[in-house]
Amino acid sequence: MCDELTVKDDEEYLRKNDLTRRDFNKQAAGVALSMMLPGVANAMDVIEEEVLVETPDGMADGYFVFPAEGEHAAVIVWPDIMGIRTSFRMMGKRLAESGYSTLVVNPYYRTAKGAVIEDGESFGTPAVRERLMPHARSLSPETCVSDGRAFVKYLDAQSSVDTNRKIGTTGYCMTGSYTMRLAADMPERIGAGGSFHGGGLATDEDSSPHLLAPRIKAGLLIAIAANDDQRDPNAKVLLREAFDNAGVKAEMEVYKDTLHGWCPPDSRVYNEAQAERAWSRLLALFERELA
């Protein structure tokens, strides 16, 4: 979970790599406009749309990208605490080029339309954190489920979605738990979920996501940052016990030499090698569970 300790870890990482925050912000701003994720082999032609999805709390804006021909399994992408932005649109497009009708959502639609940060800004900047936190506080386990149901309804109405196939989900940072919550709420429709450096997956709270395991029928990928594991090594133990007791198919791994937030390509602690390995595991999960 993004917090002050995460920021301290990030600052230490930048210091060891001889980068100042200003250096990173300049670098990230340029990358955000021209960054290129590794290409997709046999990439499909895709169609990109800006869309509005009706939810119980209003109209959620999002980015819908899908293969130009045919019907395909759908995927919901929840961004991390910094919200919808260039890097997550790129990740959504990459999924579409791999054969999935992908909806990248704006989790903060109740309080803001579109991006709430500029390309190149980071959670490590105090002013950015102050701007983000009111938006983050607008979300809850309940809004995750009500929004998720609306996103599923929207996707199932699209001609590019094969409704005979189950839906996949991905979540990052604070939305990593959303993959588990929606899978538990809609087991008949959600077939796979990938959580990347997700926070709060197993806690002492009565609302902890790991307690939902008996209701989950989806296959899961739980990709854990090394420093998150160092701070809470028991979380993976609770998750493993919950998954095994409930018979949930879950691949869980602590990714070596990673810091919280290592997957999005605009993160200041982006680890390309490990992010690519986690991405390959996500595609394997979708191919297996959404077939």
Secondary structure, 3 states (H helix, E strand, C coil): CCCHHHHHHHHHHHHHCCCCHHHHHHHHHHHHHHCCCCCCCCCCCEEEEEEEEEECCEEEEEEEEEECCCCECEEEEECCCCCCCHHHHHHHHHHHHCCCEEEEECCCCCCCCCCCCCCCCCCCCHHHHHHHHHHHCCCCHHHHHHHHHHHHHHHHCCCCECCCCCEEEEEEHHHHHHHHHHHHHCCCCEEEEEEECCCCCCCCCCCCHHHHHHHCCCEEEEEEEHHHHHHCCHHHHHHHHHHHHHCCCEEEEEECCCCCCCCCCCCCCCCHHHHHHHHHHHHHHHHHHCC
